[in-house]
Amino acid sequence: MVNRERVVKEFMKYVQIDSLTRKEGNFAKFIKEELEKLGLEVIVDSAGEKIGSDANNIIATLKGEKNVEPIMLCCHMDTVTPGEGIKPVIKDDIIYSDGTTILGGDNKAGIAAIIEALKVIGEENLSHGDIEVVFTIAEEGGLNGSKNLDYSKIKSKLAFVLDSGGEPGQIIIQGPAQDKIDVKIKGKPAHAGVCPEEGISAIQVASSAINRMNLLRIDEDTTANIGIIKGGKATNIVCPEVEIKAEARSLSDEKLNKQTSHMVECFEAAAKEFNAEVEIKTSRAYGAFKIDENDEIVKIVKKACENIDLKPYTDSTGGGSDTNILNVNGIKAINLGIGEKKAHTLEEHLAIKDLVNTVKLVLEIIKLV
């Protein structure tokens, strides 16, 4: 039986252990010890050494007696900023931060649910097959932990990722690919008050390019955004150089290719118009995934939801997660709603009922496999 008080207490403990991206070391050490106390065989890979984190991915296995294929339960350990010194508070059965930081429910709510489910399994001696628990680093900002996960240590072919903001019952079966677009525009400096006509303003070039660009919501499948612009040293100097970081995402590879090409062409056209130089680098950050509505992994979650009186529904997302990377690496993965609301903001919160229902869902999935 799920211990409501315990899982809330543990979640609140977890979020108070800082674990910003690439600074997950203290939390990873704590969670590794927790898993070992519960009897799991725990190893770590070398992902952190490759990407500059003070921790590595955790791969833990709870051996089972049922002769079934192993399954993976997956969450990420890192949180976004501002995520240091989190002080959780409870109001009307909802957990918030004190308003000066994020809460960290993304993704420690999922971790707390998995740990509680493992405790219940031990306490009630529930029958199960092998369960692999994977807690990744550096998911935020590039899915870098799962990209560098040691897949040779993974046996599961089915994965349940607990990292979506919908209420328990949400089943993400489709997610987008993302392109990163890095741009450097080189103009020509000049004194802005004495001879501005001799300069080429990189800011003006960037402005012209962005002004002609289709951005934000492109269509039902596609989004695009200019996220960062850096440039300029003083108001009396015609800006000689600007750096821009942008992205495009789509559930359709064809649409993504089209949108990325459009953005590149806008930068190139503006540079040509103003006689500036432009350097553009595009890269596919991660690929899209799509799981069939009638796939066995979806049926398992739907049945699990129905067994505990949750309403299951399939959904797509515009966000990336470890789910994308697992699917690319031959592990069929879906992302499950765990109730983390307004993630990445100071208003982030988590209803206790959603945390408890997530534990129940994890337990029911394990029973059904």
MOCORMO-V646942 format. One record per run of one state. SS is the DSSP state (hx for helix, st for strand, lp for the rest). FROM is the first residue (numbers start at 1). TO is the last residue. Records with the same first field share a line. If there is no record, write none. Layout:
SS = FROM-TO + FROM-TO
This chain:
lp = 1-3 + 16-19 + 21-24 + 38-40 + 45-46 + 52-57 + 63-70 + 77-78 + 80-88 + 92-93 + 97-104 + 125-130 + 137-143 + 148-150 + 154-157 + 165-169 + 176-176 + 187-187 + 189-190 + 192-195 + 199-199 + 201-201 + 212-215 + 218-221 + 232-236 + 238-240 + 251-252 + 275-276 + 287-288 + 291-295 + 308-312 + 318-321 + 329-331 + 338-340 + 342-348 + 369-369
hx = 4-15 + 25-37 + 47-51 + 105-124 + 144-147 + 151-153 + 196-198 + 202-211 + 253-274 + 296-307 + 322-328 + 352-368
st = 20-20 + 41-44 + 58-62 + 71-76 + 79-79 + 89-91 + 94-96 + 131-136 + 158-164 + 170-175 + 177-186 + 188-188 + 191-191 + 200-200 + 216-217 + 222-231 + 237-237 + 241-250 + 277-286 + 289-290 + 313-317 + 332-337 + 341-341 + 349-351
